[in-house]
């Protein structure tokens, strides 16, 4: 018994195009740094950083979904892979938001001066 080979060329080009567009948007935003996004804070970070995090998480999820063939797996395996990653990402964002300005806070009101 032989199985018919199905070409995924169209899908691969779609994924390539989508990820390229998202990366291009990230690069353009990184070069231009719009003031409305760069100087507006939300939950401890500026909106530009939030956009970078969201787009990066989207790209990582889409890479796993498309190139690691997660869309064809059972729901239990999808949950077993995605749930720990969501927890880890939220935990790392929590650490970033709570501890990210620690050094600045120490040196701001201290007799120790910035020497680096």
Backbone as CSV, one residue per row, in Angstrom:
resi,resn,N_x,N_y,N_z,CA_x,CA_y,CA_z,C_x,C_y,C_z
1,UNK,0.831,-1.174,0.000,0.000,0.000,0.000,0.879,1.242,0.000
2,UNK,0.583,2.101,-0.896,1.343,3.349,-0.931,0.412,4.513,-0.600
3,UNK,0.994,5.504,0.028,0.236,6.700,0.383,0.536,7.800,-0.618
4,UNK,-0.464,8.545,-0.915,-0.295,9.638,-1.865,0.445,10.786,-1.189
5,UNK,1.453,11.288,-1.862,2.238,12.409,-1.328,1.517,13.726,-1.632
6,UNK,1.305,14.506,-0.579,0.635,15.794,-0.734,1.682,16.888,-0.598
7,UNK,1.734,17.779,-1.561,2.712,18.857,-1.539,2.240,19.967,-0.610
8,UNK,3.127,20.415,0.242,2.830,21.499,1.170,3.540,22.786,0.762
9,UNK,3.902,22.901,-0.494,4.652,24.067,-0.948,3.875,25.355,-0.717
10,UNK,2.587,25.344,-1.006,1.765,26.547,-0.825,1.714,26.944,0.648
11,UNK,1.567,25.973,1.514,1.511,26.246,2.953,2.845,26.768,3.467
12,UNK,3.943,26.183,3.008,5.268,26.630,3.432,5.498,28.072,3.016
13,UNK,5.117,28.440,1.810,5.282,29.829,1.371,4.391,30.785,2.161
14,UNK,3.185,30.330,2.523,2.314,31.164,3.339,2.938,31.420,4.711
15,UNK,3.451,30.365,5.350,4.089,30.511,6.663,5.315,31.401,6.548
16,UNK,6.117,31.193,5.516,7.297,32.035,5.290,6.899,33.497,5.119
17,UNK,5.872,33.762,4.329,5.415,35.135,4.115,4.886,35.768,5.393
18,UNK,4.084,35.025,6.144,3.524,35.558,7.380,4.612,35.883,8.401
19,UNK,5.533,34.960,8.598,6.619,35.202,9.554,7.547,36.318,9.072
20,UNK,7.738,36.437,7.767,8.556,37.527,7.231,7.893,38.878,7.463
21,UNK,6.585,38.948,7.283,5.866,40.204,7.518,5.953,40.605,8.986
22,UNK,5.752,39.653,9.890,5.827,39.964,11.318,7.230,40.420,11.694
23,UNK,8.254,39.754,11.173,9.637,40.152,11.451,9.936,41.525,10.878
24,UNK,9.449,41.804,9.692,9.656,43.119,9.082,9.004,44.210,9.921
25,UNK,7.814,43.959,10.421,7.139,44.935,11.292,7.972,45.170,12.549
26,UNK,8.500,44.102,13.136,9.346,44.249,14.328,10.583,45.080,14.035
27,UNK,11.243,44.807,12.923,12.456,45.538,12.573,12.144,47.011,12.311
28,UNK,11.077,47.286,11.580,10.709,48.676,11.285,10.375,49.424,12.576
29,UNK,9.604,48.792,13.461,9.288,49.434,14.742,10.542,49.651,15.578
30,UNK,11.489,48.725,15.502,12.739,48.881,16.245,13.605,50.000,15.716
31,UNK,13.553,50.235,14.427,14.351,51.314,13.831,13.683,52.663,14.058
32,UNK,12.382,52.729,13.806,11.672,54.016,13.893,11.392,54.413,15.345
33,UNK,11.016,53.475,16.189,10.626,53.720,17.583,9.640,54.876,17.693
34,UNK,8.399,54.672,17.294,7.417,55.753,17.372,7.269,56.264,18.808
35,UNK,7.293,57.581,18.960,7.244,58.173,20.293,5.966,57.807,21.035
36,UNK,4.860,57.700,20.312,3.595,57.359,20.961,3.671,55.987,21.625
37,UNK,4.438,55.080,21.068,4.584,53.750,21.647,5.763,53.672,22.607
38,UNK,6.811,54.408,22.316,8.039,54.303,23.102,7.928,54.995,24.456
39,UNK,7.163,56.069,24.537,7.081,56.833,25.780,5.754,56.664,26.513
40,UNK,4.952,55.687,26.123,3.700,55.404,26.811,3.872,54.110,27.597
41,UNK,3.750,54.201,28.905,3.946,53.030,29.760,2.632,52.323,30.037
42,UNK,2.721,50.995,30.114,1.586,50.155,30.454,2.109,48.966,31.246
43,UNK,1.672,48.811,32.469,2.099,47.727,33.357,3.621,47.636,33.480
44,UNK,4.269,48.758,33.642,5.699,48.765,33.909,6.603,48.785,32.697
45,UNK,6.068,48.658,31.510,6.881,48.700,30.298,6.213,49.601,29.282
46,UNK,7.030,50.081,28.337,6.420,50.905,27.289,5.695,50.016,26.284
47,UNK,4.775,50.618,25.571,3.942,49.853,24.635,4.756,49.201,23.521
48,UNK,5.853,49.830,23.136,6.694,49.255,22.090,7.252,47.904,22.522
49,UNK,7.711,47.809,23.757,8.207,46.516,24.254,7.091,45.483,24.309
50,UNK,5.884,45.891,24.713,4.760,44.961,24.735,4.488,44.430,23.329
51,UNK,4.552,45.310,22.338,4.325,44.878,20.956,5.390,43.874,20.534
52,UNK,6.657,44.144,20.897,7.731,43.198,20.566,7.489,41.840,21.224
53,UNK,7.108,41.826,22.488,6.858,40.559,23.180,5.700,39.793,22.541
54,UNK,4.630,40.495,22.250,3.459,39.834,21.671,3.774,39.263,20.291
55,UNK,4.472,40.043,19.456,4.816,39.549,18.122,5.803,38.383,18.191
56,UNK,6.736,38.425,19.127,7.700,37.337,19.268,7.019,36.065,19.747
57,UNK,6.095,36.196,20.693,5.357,35.025,21.161,4.500,34.463,20.030
58,UNK,3.891,35.336,19.237,3.106,34.886,18.086,3.986,34.094,17.122
59,UNK,5.174,34.619,16.816,6.060,33.908,15.896,6.486,32.561,16.461
60,UNK,6.836,32.517,17.744,7.254,31.251,18.354,6.120,30.231,18.318
61,UNK,4.913,30.677,18.656,3.756,29.775,18.625,3.492,29.275,17.210
62,UNK,3.565,30.158,16.234,3.275,29.764,14.863,4.334,28.824,14.307
63,UNK,5.585,29.017,14.697,6.649,28.103,14.269,6.397,26.713,14.823
64,UNK,6.053,26.643,16.112,5.750,25.340,16.708,4.523,24.733,16.046
65,UNK,3.512,25.535,15.814,2.260,25.037,15.236,2.462,24.517,13.814
66,UNK,3.209,25.270,13.000,3.338,24.916,11.588,4.481,23.939,11.319
67,UNK,5.671,24.230,11.826,6.837,23.437,11.445,7.047,22.216,12.326
68,UNK,6.473,22.203,13.502,6.574,21.016,14.349,5.289,20.192,14.271
69,UNK,4.389,20.581,13.356,3.187,19.826,13.028,2.265,19.603,14.227
70,UNK,2.131,20.613,15.074,1.259,20.483,16.239,-0.222,20.532,15.867
71,UNK,-0.552,21.107,14.716,-1.962,21.198,14.361,-2.563,19.833,14.057
72,UNK,-1.733,18.867,13.743,-2.228,17.535,13.424,-2.229,16.579,14.599
73,UNK,-1.781,17.044,15.756,-1.693,16.169,16.923,-2.997,16.178,17.712
74,UNK,-3.103,15.237,18.635,-4.276,15.166,19.505,-4.273,16.352,20.468
75,UNK,-5.457,16.707,20.933,-5.605,17.850,21.837,-4.812,17.663,23.128
76,UNK,-4.710,16.450,23.612,-3.974,16.211,24.856,-2.484,16.508,24.682
77,UNK,-1.909,16.139,23.552,-0.507,16.441,23.305,-0.307,17.934,23.083
78,UNK,-1.230,18.562,22.373,-1.139,20.015,22.190,-1.153,20.719,23.540
79,UNK,-2.044,20.313,24.418,-2.122,20.925,25.744,-0.869,20.645,26.562
80,UNK,-0.333,19.437,26.450,0.863,19.073,27.210,2.080,19.885,26.770
81,UNK,2.107,20.312,25.532,3.224,21.115,25.040,2.987,22.597,25.284
82,UNK,1.773,23.064,25.024,1.491,24.503,25.067,1.314,25.014,26.494
83,UNK,0.651,24.280,27.359,0.366,24.760,28.720,1.634,25.095,29.516
84,UNK,2.654,24.235,29.552,3.871,24.615,30.284,4.569,25.826,29.668
85,UNK,4.504,25.943,28.343,5.135,27.099,27.706,4.417,28.393,28.066
86,UNK,3.097,28.348,28.121,2.345,29.548,28.515,2.693,29.922,29.947
87,UNK,2.745,28.935,30.840,3.120,29.196,32.229,4.523,29.787,32.311
88,UNK,5.471,29.219,31.576,6.848,29.704,31.609,6.944,31.129,31.079
89,UNK,6.256,31.423,30.006,6.285,32.776,29.440,5.690,33.774,30.416
90,UNK,4.552,33.438,31.028,3.947,34.343,32.010,4.849,34.527,33.222
91,UNK,5.507,33.475,33.655,6.433,33.569,34.788,7.631,34.465,34.452
92,UNK,8.188,34.288,33.270,9.316,35.132,32.867,8.901,36.590,32.713
93,UNK,7.712,36.847,32.198,7.220,38.221,32.121,7.014,38.807,33.513
94,UNK,6.518,38.013,34.452,6.362,38.475,35.827,7.710,38.878,36.416
95,UNK,8.721,38.032,36.231,10.056,38.352,36.740,10.579,39.620,36.075
96,UNK,10.401,39.735,34.794,10.864,40.914,34.068,10.197,42.176,34.588
97,UNK,8.890,42.120,34.814,8.159,43.308,35.249,8.442,43.673,36.696
98,UNK,8.669,42.695,37.555,8.880,43.008,38.964,10.333,43.287,39.305
99,UNK,11.255,42.655,38.630,12.666,42.804,38.967,13.473,43.576,37.933
100,UNK,12.836,43.998,36.862,13.569,44.630,35.765,14.218,45.960,36.117
101,UNK,13.641,46.701,37.045,14.221,47.999,37.392,14.912,47.977,38.747
102,UNK,15.296,46.803,39.227,15.925,46.678,40.540,17.228,47.473,40.624
103,UNK,18.097,47.312,39.656,19.389,48.006,39.679,19.181,49.511,39.643
104,UNK,18.259,49.971,38.817,17.971,51.407,38.757,17.473,51.908,40.110
105,UNK,16.598,51.160,40.748,16.078,51.566,42.054,17.145,51.613,43.119
106,UNK,18.094,50.696,43.084,19.182,50.681,44.062,20.096,51.881,43.869
107,UNK,20.471,52.153,42.645,21.414,53.240,42.394,20.763,54.619,42.437
108,UNK,19.458,54.702,42.251,18.773,55.994,42.217,18.851,56.707,43.565
109,UNK,18.600,56.016,44.642,18.555,56.624,45.969,19.704,56.167,46.851
110,UNK,20.848,55.908,46.273,21.969,55.367,47.023,23.176,56.297,46.895
111,UNK,24.121,56.079,47.790,25.365,56.836,47.709,26.317,56.208,46.686
112,UNK,25.997,55.016,46.274,26.779,54.342,45.237,26.456,54.983,43.904
113,UNK,27.468,55.329,43.155,27.276,56.001,41.873,27.366,55.009,40.721
114,UNK,26.775,55.413,39.619,26.869,54.614,38.407,28.314,54.624,37.923
115,UNK,28.926,53.490,37.817,30.299,53.421,37.306,30.422,52.481,36.114
116,UNK,29.326,52.203,35.498,29.356,51.358,34.308,28.395,51.873,33.285
